[in-house]
């Protein structure tokens, strides 16, 4: 999702108005379409002809001819990788439960040979330019994002965490897991400054969709919202508005294929039954600005 770039507010313009039309809505009782953290056979990241793959106990770099360039052994399982310059940042899951749940270390590796540059602590990352990365962590009083250089030195920090959108600047669709939530869509500025944008109602919004002009589509408690580069926002569709405090077990997803969006909202029915869900699925047409 991220497109590496620097903060550059002067380059921004108001986002044009995208629209959606609901084409179909289906409601079934079944299992929520949980996001897979480990797509079978898919690389965690790629750069040119190089692909970074993860498996239990290792990270591998495969070239365009299918040859293994290097293999880095580790305890745990990689869940994501981010490439910038001559570095790879790999976040991992621990195979044993710890005070941080299954959070494993974040490893900064040399892209050339897979050697470990340093070990960091964080759950979610993103690539910047020049071997720099964002790394964030939430929980146990942490709600933080840090920027690291190619040697693993911390060069900036912000009190924010969530889904990172990197383009002409860095925006965060925050996830604080708190009721009531204080989450917003924000922009990270130099010197630890957080520019606060529109409020969210869902403390655990699903991964957003980023459009060509930088508009971010957010499924926020059953409401599809569009947030522009200048943190301007608009409601595109009220699919199934929810109050997360009264909707235990709520789970949402949002995906794009071409000019179609698929949004799902899954609710436990009844709320106390952890095995039975009503799954709502919408297919929407995405209309480009004119």
PASEBA-1860 file (N, C-alpha, C; in nm, 3 decimals):
! residues 290
1> XXXXXXXX> 0.080/-0.122/0.000/0.000/0.000/0.000/0.083/0.126/0.000 ~ 0.187/0.142/0.085/0.259/0.269/0.088/0.334/0.297/-0.041 ~ 0.342/0.426/-0.078/0.424/0.471/-0.189/0.525/0.568/-0.131 ~ 0.652/0.528/-0.115/0.748/0.608/-0.041/0.763/0.749/-0.095 ~ 0.764/0.844/-0.005/0.784/0.983/-0.040/0.810/1.059/0.089 ~ 0.834/1.189/0.076/0.857/1.276/0.190/0.732/1.356/0.222 ~ 0.724/1.412/0.345/0.618/1.506/0.377/0.633/1.628/0.288 ~ 0.526/1.666/0.217/0.533/1.779/0.125/0.393/1.838/0.112
9> XXXXXXXX> 0.355/1.919/0.211/0.221/1.973/0.212/0.198/2.070/0.097 ~ 0.304/2.135/0.050/0.287/2.232/-0.058/0.242/2.165/-0.187 ~ 0.272/2.035/-0.202/0.238/1.965/-0.325/0.093/1.917/-0.326 ~ 0.021/1.936/-0.214/-0.112/1.882/-0.204/-0.216/1.972/-0.267 ~ -0.322/1.911/-0.315/-0.437/1.985/-0.366/-0.562/1.919/-0.310 ~ -0.674/1.990/-0.304/-0.797/1.927/-0.256/-0.831/1.802/-0.336 ~ -0.875/1.698/-0.267/-0.907/1.573/-0.335/-1.038/1.585/-0.410 ~ -1.043/1.540/-0.537/-1.169/1.541/-0.610/-1.270/1.449/-0.542
17> XXXXXXXX> -1.396/1.463/-0.581/-1.503/1.388/-0.516/-1.523/1.253/-0.585 ~ -1.486/1.146/-0.516/-1.518/1.012/-0.560/-1.661/0.980/-0.514 ~ -1.727/0.890/-0.586/-1.861/0.847/-0.550/-1.871/0.695/-0.558 ~ -1.968/0.638/-0.491/-1.994/0.495/-0.501/-2.143/0.472/-0.522 ~ -2.172/0.360/-0.586/-2.309/0.313/-0.602/-2.315/0.170/-0.553 ~ -2.413/0.139/-0.467/-2.429/0.002/-0.419/-2.494/-0.082/-0.528 ~ -2.423/-0.186/-0.572/-2.473/-0.274/-0.677/-2.542/-0.397/-0.620 ~ -2.495/-0.443/-0.503/-2.549/-0.567/-0.449/-2.524/-0.571/-0.299
25> XXXXXXXX> -2.617/-0.632/-0.225/-2.601/-0.654/-0.081/-2.652/-0.793/-0.050 ~ -2.566/-0.871/0.016/-2.605/-1.007/0.054/-2.583/-1.025/0.203 ~ -2.669/-1.108/0.262/-2.663/-1.135/0.406/-2.672/-1.284/0.428 ~ -2.568/-1.342/0.489/-2.565/-1.485/0.515/-2.517/-1.508/0.657 ~ -2.548/-1.625/0.710/-2.493/-1.668/0.838/-2.375/-1.758/0.810 ~ -2.260/-1.722/0.864/-2.140/-1.800/0.835/-2.019/-1.745/0.908 ~ -1.903/-1.768/0.851/-1.776/-1.727/0.911/-1.730/-1.596/0.850 ~ -1.685/-1.501/0.932/-1.634/-1.375/0.876/-1.517/-1.401/0.781
33> XXXXXXXX> -1.500/-1.318/0.679/-1.388/-1.335/0.586/-1.260/-1.276/0.645 ~ -1.205/-1.347/0.742/-1.087/-1.296/0.810/-0.972/-1.276/0.712 ~ -0.897/-1.167/0.733/-0.781/-1.139/0.651/-0.671/-1.239/0.684 ~ -0.613/-1.302/0.581/-0.502/-1.394/0.603/-0.372/-1.317/0.618 ~ -0.299/-1.344/0.725/-0.171/-1.277/0.746/-0.060/-1.345/0.667 ~ -0.087/-1.466/0.620/0.017/-1.542/0.553/-0.037/-1.600/0.422 ~ -0.054/-1.516/0.319/-0.103/-1.566/0.189/-0.010/-1.673/0.134 ~ -0.067/-1.785/0.101/0.012/-1.900/0.057/0.089/-1.868/-0.070
41> XXXXXXXX> 0.221/-1.881/-0.065/0.306/-1.864/-0.181/0.334/-1.720/-0.220 ~ 0.268/-1.625/-0.158/0.286/-1.484/-0.194/0.406/-1.425/-0.121 ~ 0.484/-1.339/-0.187/0.596/-1.275/-0.118/0.545/-1.172/-0.018 ~ 0.624/-1.150/0.086/0.593/-1.046/0.183/0.623/-0.907/0.126 ~ 0.720/-0.900/0.035/0.758/-0.774/-0.029/0.839/-0.807/-0.153 ~ 0.853/-0.708/-0.242/0.936/-0.728/-0.360/1.002/-0.597/-0.396 ~ 1.116/-0.607/-0.463/1.191/-0.489/-0.508/1.261/-0.527/-0.637 ~ 1.216/-0.469/-0.750/1.272/-0.507/-0.878/1.249/-0.656/-0.902
49> XXXXXXXX> 1.354/-0.730/-0.927/1.341/-0.874/-0.948/1.354/-0.955/-0.821 ~ 1.371/-0.891/-0.706/1.387/-0.963/-0.580/1.254/-0.975/-0.507 ~ 1.231/-1.091/-0.446/1.112/-1.116/-0.368/1.151/-1.163/-0.229 ~ 1.086/-1.109/-0.126/1.112/-1.147/0.011/1.000/-1.239/0.057 ~ 1.036/-1.362/0.094/0.939/-1.460/0.140/0.965/-1.491/0.287 ~ 0.857/-1.530/0.356/0.870/-1.568/0.496/0.807/-1.703/0.524 ~ 0.864/-1.777/0.616/0.810/-1.904/0.663/0.852/-1.918/0.809 ~ 0.796/-2.014/0.877/0.833/-2.035/1.016/0.983/-2.056/1.026
57> XXXXXXXX> 1.049/-1.969/1.101/1.192/-1.984/1.126/1.285/-1.922/1.025 ~ 1.232/-1.853/0.921/1.325/-1.798/0.822/1.263/-1.689/0.735 ~ 1.351/-1.605/0.682/1.320/-1.509/0.576/1.412/-1.542/0.460 ~ 1.359/-1.545/0.338/1.443/-1.573/0.222/1.425/-1.464/0.117 ~ 1.531/-1.441/0.040/1.529/-1.347/-0.072/1.550/-1.429/-0.199 ~ 1.452/-1.420/-0.290/1.454/-1.497/-0.414/1.470/-1.400/-0.531 ~ 1.561/-1.432/-0.625/1.579/-1.343/-0.740/1.483/-1.381/-0.852 ~ 1.489/-1.306/-0.963/1.395/-1.325/-1.072/1.411/-1.459/-1.143
65> XXXXXXXX> 1.525/-1.526/-1.123/1.545/-1.657/-1.181/1.504/-1.770/-1.087 ~ 1.448/-1.733/-0.972/1.404/-1.834/-0.877/1.513/-1.885/-0.785 ~ 1.631/-1.821/-0.790/1.740/-1.864/-0.704/1.733/-1.794/-0.569 ~ 1.770/-1.867/-0.465/1.772/-1.809/-0.331/1.899/-1.729/-0.313 ~ 1.885/-1.597/-0.299/2.000/-1.509/-0.279/2.056/-1.526/-0.137 ~ 1.965/-1.529/-0.040/2.007/-1.548/0.099/1.891/-1.600/0.182 ~ 1.925/-1.654/0.296/1.827/-1.706/0.391/1.867/-1.660/0.531 ~ 1.775/-1.596/0.601/1.802/-1.548/0.737/1.718/-1.629/0.835
73> XXXXXXXX> 1.785/-1.698/0.926/1.716/-1.778/1.026/1.672/-1.691/1.142 ~ 1.555/-1.726/1.200/1.503/-1.649/1.313/1.411/-1.736/1.395 ~ 1.382/-1.690/1.517/1.283/-1.754/1.601/1.149/-1.688/1.573 ~ 1.050/-1.767/1.533/0.920/-1.709/1.505/0.886/-1.717/1.358 ~ 0.788/-1.636/1.318/0.739/-1.637/1.181/0.722/-1.495/1.130 ~ 0.781/-1.460/1.017/0.762/-1.327/0.958/0.616/-1.307/0.917 ~ 0.562/-1.188/0.941/0.425/-1.159/0.898/0.417/-1.046/0.798 ~ 0.524/-0.965/0.783/0.526/-0.856/0.685/0.671/-0.815/0.662
81> XXXXXXXX> 0.697/-0.759/0.545/0.831/-0.709/0.513/0.817/-0.580/0.434 ~ 0.913/-0.491/0.450/0.913/-0.361/0.383/1.055/-0.334/0.335 ~ 1.068/-0.294/0.209/1.198/-0.274/0.148/1.218/-0.126/0.119 ~ 1.335/-0.074/0.156/1.373/0.063/0.123/1.523/0.069/0.105 ~ 1.568/0.123/-0.011/1.711/0.131/-0.037/1.774/-0.006/-0.028 ~ 1.877/-0.019/0.055/1.947/-0.146/0.070/1.910/-0.216/0.200 ~ 1.790/-0.191/0.250/1.747/-0.249/0.378/1.610/-0.315/0.364 ~ 1.585/-0.412/0.452/1.456/-0.479/0.463/1.415/-0.478/0.610
89> XXXXXXXX> 1.293/-0.431/0.638/1.238/-0.438/0.773/1.136/-0.550/0.776 ~ 1.154/-0.645/0.868/1.067/-0.762/0.878/1.004/-0.764/1.016 ~ 0.870/-0.762/1.023/0.801/-0.779/1.150/0.763/-0.926/1.164 ~ 0.762/-0.975/1.288/0.747/-1.118/1.311/0.645/-1.147/1.421 ~ 0.596/-1.270/1.419/0.516/-1.325/1.528/0.600/-1.425/1.605 ~ 0.588/-1.421/1.737/0.655/-1.520/1.821/0.574/-1.649/1.818 ~ 0.642/-1.762/1.824/0.574/-1.891/1.828/0.528/-1.926/1.969 ~ 0.572/-1.849/2.068/0.531/-1.869/2.206/0.461/-1.744/2.257
97> XXXXXXXX> 0.363/-1.764/2.343/0.289/-1.650/2.397/0.375/-1.577/2.500 ~ 0.378/-1.443/2.488/0.459/-1.360/2.575/0.369/-1.253/2.637 ~ 0.423/-1.167/2.726/0.341/-1.056/2.777/0.287/-0.967/2.666 ~ 0.349/-0.969/2.548/0.302/-0.893/2.432/0.220/-0.981/2.338 ~ 0.166/-1.090/2.390/0.092/-1.182/2.304/0.189/-1.256/2.214 ~ 0.161/-1.258/2.085/0.249/-1.327/1.990/0.338/-1.231/1.912 ~ 0.359/-1.109/1.966/0.446/-1.014/1.900/0.591/-1.057/1.911 ~ 0.656/-1.069/1.795/0.798/-1.100/1.791/0.880/-0.976/1.760
105> XXXXXXXX> 1.010/-0.989/1.751/1.095/-0.873/1.721/1.077/-0.826/1.577 ~ 1.111/-0.700/1.552/1.119/-0.646/1.417/1.265/-0.643/1.378 ~ 1.299/-0.703/1.265/1.438/-0.721/1.224/1.471/-0.629/1.107 ~ 1.578/-0.554/1.121/1.630/-0.473/1.011/1.744/-0.550/0.948 ~ 1.727/-0.587/0.820/1.823/-0.673/0.750/1.886/-0.597/0.633 ~ 2.006/-0.641/0.596/2.074/-0.591/0.477/2.015/-0.663/0.355 ~ 1.966/-0.587/0.257/1.904/-0.648/0.140/2.003/-0.728/0.057 ~ 2.131/-0.693/0.063/2.230/-0.760/-0.021/2.255/-0.904/0.021
113> XXXXXXXX> 2.265/-0.926/0.153/2.304/-1.061/0.198/2.222/-1.114/0.314 ~ 2.122/-1.037/0.363/2.035/-1.085/0.468/2.092/-1.077/0.608 ~ 2.209/-1.017/0.624/2.265/-1.005/0.759/2.181/-0.908/0.842 ~ 2.179/-0.935/0.973/2.099/-0.854/1.063/2.173/-0.726/1.099 ~ 2.108/-0.612/1.072/2.164/-0.482/1.108/2.135/-0.453/1.254 ~ 2.007/-0.472/1.293/1.969/-0.454/1.433/1.832/-0.515/1.455 ~ 1.794/-0.526/1.582/1.663/-0.578/1.621/1.584/-0.466/1.690 ~ 1.459/-0.447/1.646/1.375/-0.340/1.696/1.247/-0.399/1.756
121> XXXXXXXX> 1.162/-0.311/1.812/1.039/-0.355/1.877/0.922/-0.280/1.816 ~ 0.834/-0.352/1.748/0.718/-0.289/1.686/0.633/-0.392/1.616 ~ 0.506/-0.355/1.590/0.410/-0.449/1.533/0.378/-0.422/1.387 ~ 0.389/-0.296/1.343/0.347/-0.262/1.207/0.446/-0.161/1.150 ~ 0.484/-0.179/1.022/0.584/-0.093/0.963/0.542/-0.040/0.827 ~ 0.627/0.047/0.772/0.608/0.102/0.637/0.743/0.153/0.589 ~ 0.760/0.158/0.457/0.884/0.203/0.396/0.881/0.352/0.368 ~ 0.994/0.418/0.391/1.018/0.554/0.346/1.133/0.548/0.247
129> XXXXXXXX> 1.190/0.663/0.210/1.302/0.663/0.116/1.435/0.642/0.188 ~ 1.535/0.599/0.107/1.673/0.598/0.155/1.704/0.503/0.267 ~ 1.636/0.388/0.270/1.663/0.291/0.375/1.598/0.325/0.508 ~ 1.501/0.419/0.505/1.432/0.459/0.628/1.296/0.389/0.637 ~ 1.249/0.373/0.761/1.124/0.302/0.784/1.046/0.367/0.897 ~ 0.914/0.343/0.893/0.829/0.368/1.008/0.804/0.235/1.078 ~ 0.796/0.240/1.211/0.764/0.122/1.289/0.677/0.166/1.405 ~ 0.564/0.097/1.426/0.470/0.140/1.528/0.431/0.029/1.623
137> XXXXXXXX> 0.376/0.071/1.738/0.339/-0.023/1.844/0.222/0.036/1.922 ~ 0.126/-0.051/1.959/0.010/-0.009/2.038/-0.012/-0.110/2.149 ~ -0.046/-0.060/2.270/-0.073/-0.145/2.384/0.023/-0.119/2.498 ~ -0.023/-0.146/2.622/0.060/-0.123/2.742/0.114/0.020/2.743 ~ 0.025/0.116/2.724/0.057/0.259/2.724/0.135/0.304/2.601 ~ 0.165/0.214/2.509/0.224/0.254/2.382/0.114/0.287/2.282 ~ 0.131/0.395/2.212/0.048/0.432/2.098/0.139/0.520/2.014 ~ 0.243/0.456/1.956/0.358/0.531/1.907/0.405/0.481/1.770
145> XXXXXXXX> 0.459/0.575/1.694/0.526/0.546/1.568/0.663/0.609/1.572 ~ 0.764/0.534/1.526/0.902/0.582/1.523/0.955/0.573/1.381 ~ 1.044/0.666/1.348/1.116/0.659/1.220/1.259/0.618/1.249 ~ 1.308/0.519/1.171/1.445/0.469/1.186/1.521/0.489/1.055 ~ 1.651/0.517/1.067/1.733/0.526/0.948/1.788/0.389/0.912 ~ 1.873/0.382/0.809/1.920/0.253/0.756/2.007/0.176/0.854 ~ 2.057/0.243/0.958/2.138/0.176/1.059/2.059/0.143/1.185 ~ 1.929/0.171/1.182/1.845/0.141/1.296/1.845/0.248/1.403
153> XXXXXXXX> 1.892/0.368/1.369/1.889/0.479/1.464/1.753/0.548/1.456 ~ 1.695/0.577/1.573/1.567/0.646/1.577/1.589/0.794/1.548 ~ 1.516/0.847/1.448/1.537/0.986/1.408/1.413/1.074/1.428 ~ 1.297/1.014/1.456/1.177/1.092/1.487/1.077/1.000/1.555 ~ 0.976/1.060/1.620/0.876/0.981/1.692/0.747/1.060/1.702 ~ 0.634/0.988/1.699/0.502/1.048/1.706/0.412/0.965/1.797 ~ 0.317/1.035/1.861/0.217/0.967/1.942/0.097/0.935/1.853 ~ 0.110/0.829/1.776/0.006/0.786/1.682/0.040/0.645/1.638
161> XXXXXXXX> -0.063/0.569/1.600/-0.040/0.432/1.553/-0.163/0.387/1.473 ~ -0.140/0.307/1.370/-0.250/0.250/1.294/-0.204/0.202/1.158 ~ -0.289/0.222/1.058/-0.256/0.186/0.920/-0.183/0.304/0.858 ~ -0.062/0.280/0.804/0.021/0.387/0.749/-0.007/0.404/0.599 ~ -0.025/0.528/0.559/-0.044/0.563/0.418/0.068/0.659/0.382 ~ 0.163/0.611/0.301/0.283/0.689/0.269/0.276/0.730/0.124 ~ 0.273/0.862/0.098/0.271/0.914/-0.038/0.335/1.051/-0.035 ~ 0.259/1.156/-0.065/0.311/1.292/-0.046/0.288/1.329/0.101
169> XXXXXXXX> 0.367/1.266/0.187/0.351/1.279/0.331/0.315/1.144/0.389 ~ 0.298/1.142/0.519/0.259/1.021/0.590/0.129/1.047/0.665 ~ 0.028/0.970/0.633/-0.097/0.974/0.708/-0.114/0.843/0.782 ~ -0.190/0.848/0.892/-0.218/0.730/0.972/-0.368/0.721/0.995 ~ -0.425/0.607/0.959/-0.563/0.576/0.996/-0.552/0.503/1.129 ~ -0.579/0.575/1.236/-0.542/0.527/1.370/-0.632/0.414/1.417 ~ -0.573/0.327/1.501/-0.643/0.216/1.566/-0.596/0.213/1.712 ~ -0.681/0.262/1.804/-0.636/0.267/1.943/-0.699/0.159/2.032
177> XXXXXXXX> -0.796/0.084/1.980/-0.860/-0.025/2.054/-0.918/0.023/2.187 ~ -0.970/0.144/2.192/-1.026/0.200/2.314/-1.172/0.238/2.295 ~ -1.251/0.227/2.403/-1.391/0.268/2.403/-1.413/0.372/2.512 ~ -1.459/0.493/2.480/-1.478/0.542/2.342/-1.343/0.569/2.277 ~ -1.339/0.558/2.147/-1.212/0.575/2.076/-1.175/0.721/2.061 ~ -1.045/0.746/2.059/-0.990/0.878/2.027/-0.923/0.876/1.889 ~ -0.943/0.768/1.814/-0.877/0.753/1.685/-0.924/0.857/1.584 ~ -0.830/0.897/1.499/-0.856/0.989/1.389/-0.774/0.946/1.268
185> XXXXXXXX> -0.796/1.013/1.157/-0.701/1.008/1.046/-0.611/1.129/1.064 ~ -0.480/1.106/1.073/-0.387/1.214/1.106/-0.273/1.218/1.004 ~ -0.195/1.326/1.011/-0.075/1.340/0.931/0.043/1.354/1.026 ~ 0.153/1.285/0.994/0.275/1.295/1.072/0.365/1.401/1.010 ~ 0.404/1.499/1.089/0.493/1.605/1.045/0.625/1.595/1.120 ~ 0.727/1.659/1.068/0.859/1.652/1.129/0.859/1.705/1.272 ~ 0.950/1.650/1.352/0.963/1.693/1.490/0.858/1.636/1.583 ~ 0.797/1.523/1.544/0.699/1.459/1.630/0.562/1.523/1.630
193> XXXXXXXX> 0.537/1.613/1.535/0.408/1.684/1.530/0.304/1.596/1.462 ~ 0.185/1.587/1.523/0.073/1.511/1.467/-0.038/1.609/1.432 ~ -0.069/1.620/1.303/-0.181/1.703/1.257/-0.306/1.618/1.259 ~ -0.403/1.656/1.341/-0.520/1.573/1.365/-0.630/1.605/1.266 ~ -0.681/1.500/1.201/-0.787/1.513/1.104/-0.918/1.460/1.157 ~ -1.003/1.406/1.070/-1.138/1.365/1.111/-1.138/1.251/1.212 ~ -1.234/1.257/1.302/-1.250/1.153/1.402/-1.305/1.024/1.339 ~ -1.269/0.912/1.400/-1.325/0.782/1.363/-1.412/0.734/1.478
201> XXXXXXXX> -1.505/0.643/1.448/-1.589/0.584/1.552/-1.548/0.442/1.586 ~ -1.477/0.376/1.493/-1.433/0.238/1.513/-1.290/0.239/1.565 ~ -1.263/0.178/1.682/-1.126/0.177/1.734/-1.034/0.077/1.666 ~ -1.089/-0.007/1.579/-1.008/-0.108/1.509/-1.048/-0.114/1.362 ~ -1.040/0.000/1.293/-1.083/0.002/1.153/-1.000/-0.096/1.071 ~ -1.061/-0.162/0.970/-0.984/-0.253/0.884/-0.890/-0.176/0.794 ~ -0.803/-0.249/0.725/-0.707/-0.189/0.633/-0.781/-0.104/0.530 ~ -0.742/0.022/0.513/-0.811/0.108/0.417/-0.769/0.079/0.274
209> XXXXXXXX> -0.840/0.139/0.180/-0.806/0.134/0.038/-0.754/0.271/-0.002 ~ -0.640/0.275/-0.071/-0.581/0.401/-0.114/-0.601/0.415/-0.265 ~ -0.664/0.526/-0.307/-0.692/0.550/-0.448/-0.577/0.625/-0.515 ~ -0.586/0.637/-0.647/-0.475/0.690/-0.726/-0.435/0.832/-0.687 ~ -0.531/0.913/-0.645/-0.501/1.052/-0.611/-0.468/1.070/-0.463 ~ -0.452/0.957/-0.391/-0.419/0.964/-0.250/-0.538/0.963/-0.158 ~ -0.659/0.968/-0.212/-0.778/0.956/-0.127/-0.778/0.821/-0.058 ~ -0.810/0.822/0.070/-0.812/0.700/0.150/-0.958/0.664/0.180
217> XXXXXXXX> -0.997/0.543/0.144/-1.132/0.494/0.176/-1.125/0.413/0.304 ~ -1.211/0.450/0.400/-1.210/0.388/0.532/-1.348/0.332/0.561 ~ -1.355/0.204/0.599/-1.480/0.144/0.646/-1.484/0.163/0.796 ~ -1.561/0.262/0.841/-1.562/0.306/0.979/-1.696/0.271/1.043 ~ -1.699/0.160/1.117/-1.822/0.116/1.184/-1.939/0.105/1.087 ~ -1.913/0.044/0.972/-2.018/0.021/0.873/-2.048/0.139/0.784 ~ -1.971/0.247/0.796/-1.989/0.365/0.712/-1.864/0.381/0.625 ~ -1.883/0.393/0.493/-1.770/0.410/0.402/-1.740/0.558/0.389
225> XXXXXXXX> -1.616/0.595/0.426/-1.575/0.735/0.427/-1.454/0.754/0.336 ~ -1.442/0.874/0.280/-1.328/0.912/0.197/-1.254/1.026/0.266 ~ -1.122/1.010/0.282/-1.039/1.112/0.344/-0.931/1.152/0.245 ~ -0.924/1.282/0.212/-0.830/1.331/0.112/-0.693/1.363/0.170 ~ -0.605/1.408/0.083/-0.469/1.440/0.124/-0.465/1.552/0.228 ~ -0.562/1.641/0.223/-0.565/1.754/0.317/-0.649/1.721/0.441 ~ -0.678/1.592/0.460/-0.756/1.543/0.573/-0.902/1.589/0.566 ~ -0.946/1.632/0.447/-1.087/1.657/0.424/-1.158/1.523/0.413
233> XXXXXXXX> -1.280/1.512/0.465/-1.346/1.382/0.460/-1.493/1.397/0.421 ~ -1.548/1.287/0.368/-1.687/1.282/0.326/-1.739/1.141/0.342 ~ -1.868/1.128/0.369/-1.933/0.997/0.377/-1.978/0.958/0.237 ~ -1.932/0.840/0.191/-1.971/0.791/0.059/-2.094/0.701/0.065 ~ -2.106/0.621/0.173/-2.220/0.530/0.184/-2.236/0.487/0.329 ~ -2.359/0.493/0.379/-2.392/0.440/0.511/-2.444/0.298/0.490 ~ -2.353/0.203/0.496/-2.387/0.064/0.465/-2.463/-0.001/0.580 ~ -2.404/0.000/0.697/-2.467/-0.056/0.817/-2.408/0.016/0.938
241> XXXXXXXX> -2.451/0.140/0.964/-2.393/0.217/1.074/-2.407/0.145/1.207 ~ -2.296/0.140/1.281/-2.292/0.066/1.408/-2.237/0.154/1.517 ~ -2.274/0.122/1.640/-2.206/0.175/1.758/-2.118/0.062/1.809 ~ -1.985/0.072/1.793/-1.897/-0.039/1.832/-1.914/-0.082/1.978 ~ -1.957/0.009/2.064/-1.974/-0.027/2.206/-2.089/-0.125/2.224 ~ -2.185/-0.124/2.130/-2.301/-0.213/2.140/-2.298/-0.324/2.036 ~ -2.182/-0.342/1.973/-2.170/-0.443/1.866/-2.049/-0.531/1.890 ~ -2.051/-0.614/1.996/-1.935/-0.700/2.022/-1.914/-0.799/1.909
249> XXXXXXXX> -1.788/-0.824/1.877/-1.757/-0.919/1.771/-1.767/-0.862/1.632 ~ -1.787/-0.731/1.620/-1.793/-0.669/1.487/-1.659/-0.687/1.415 ~ -1.666/-0.719/1.286/-1.545/-0.737/1.205/-1.574/-0.687/1.065 ~ -1.485/-0.602/1.011/-1.507/-0.547/0.878/-1.388/-0.568/0.788 ~ -1.413/-0.567/0.658/-1.307/-0.571/0.557/-1.346/-0.480/0.441 ~ -1.245/-0.432/0.369/-1.267/-0.348/0.252/-1.160/-0.380/0.148 ~ -1.203/-0.410/0.026/-1.111/-0.446/-0.082/-1.154/-0.378/-0.211 ~ -1.056/-0.357/-0.299/-1.084/-0.299/-0.430/-1.032/-0.392/-0.538
257> XXXXXXXX> -1.112/-0.411/-0.643/-1.071/-0.479/-0.765/-1.118/-0.394/-0.882 ~ -1.023/-0.325/-0.947/-1.060/-0.235/-1.056/-1.149/-0.123/-1.005 ~ -1.266/-0.107/-1.066/-1.361/-0.005/-1.023/-1.473/-0.064/-0.939 ~ -1.444/-0.173/-0.870/-1.539/-0.235/-0.778/-1.479/-0.241/-0.638 ~ -1.564/-0.216/-0.540/-1.527/-0.232/-0.400/-1.610/-0.343/-0.340 ~ -1.551/-0.419/-0.249/-1.624/-0.518/-0.172/-1.605/-0.484/-0.025 ~ -1.715/-0.459/0.043/-1.712/-0.429/0.186/-1.790/-0.535/0.260 ~ -1.737/-0.579/0.374/-1.810/-0.675/0.456/-1.818/-0.623/0.599
265> XXXXXXXX> -1.929/-0.654/0.661/-1.949/-0.628/0.804/-2.005/-0.756/0.864 ~ -1.933/-0.812/0.961/-1.974/-0.936/1.025/-2.008/-0.908/1.171 ~ -2.127/-0.957/1.214/-2.175/-0.934/1.350/-2.209/-1.065/1.416 ~ -2.166/-1.081/1.542/-2.206/-1.200/1.617/-2.356/-1.194/1.643 ~ -2.426/-1.304/1.611/-2.572/-1.309/1.631/-2.611/-1.444/1.692 ~ -2.650/-1.446/1.820/-2.658/-1.333/1.914/-2.519/-1.291/1.960 ~ -2.508/-1.171/2.022/-2.376/-1.118/2.058/-2.293/-1.209/2.145 ~ -2.358/-1.290/2.229/-2.282/-1.376/2.320/-2.233/-1.504/2.255
273> XXXXXXXX> -2.278/-1.532/2.133/-2.236/-1.653/2.062/-2.114/-1.622/1.977 ~ -1.998/-1.678/2.014/-1.873/-1.650/1.944/-1.855/-1.734/1.818 ~ -1.951/-1.820/1.788/-1.937/-1.909/1.673/-2.034/-1.876/1.559 ~ -2.128/-1.788/1.584/-2.232/-1.760/1.484/-2.228/-1.613/1.444 ~ -2.211/-1.587/1.316/-2.202/-1.451/1.264/-2.302/-1.431/1.151 ~ -2.357/-1.310/1.146/-2.428/-1.266/1.027/-2.331/-1.181/0.945 ~ -2.305/-1.224/0.822/-2.206/-1.159/0.737/-2.278/-1.081/0.628 ~ -2.262/-0.950/0.631/-2.316/-0.862/0.527/-2.206/-0.832/0.426
281> XXXXXXXX> -2.237/-0.846/0.298/-2.140/-0.818/0.191/-2.203/-0.725/0.089 ~ -2.134/-0.615/0.063/-2.178/-0.519/-0.038/-2.079/-0.517/-0.153 ~ -2.130/-0.510/-0.275/-2.050/-0.481/-0.392/-2.086/-0.340/-0.437 ~ -1.984/-0.256/-0.453/-2.007/-0.116/-0.488/-1.929/-0.079/-0.612 ~ -1.990/0.002/-0.696/-1.918/0.061/-0.809/-1.849/0.188/-0.763 ~ -1.722/0.201/-0.797/-1.643/0.318/-0.761/-1.638/0.412/-0.881 ~ -1.690/0.533/-0.864/-1.698/0.630/-0.974/-1.587/0.732/-0.959 ~ -1.504/0.744/-1.060/-1.392/0.836/-1.057/-1.440/0.981/-1.068
289> XX> -1.361/1.076/-1.019/-1.396/1.217/-1.032/-1.404/1.258/-1.178 ~ -1.493/1.350/-1.208/-1.509/1.398/-1.345/-1.465/1.544/-1.354
END
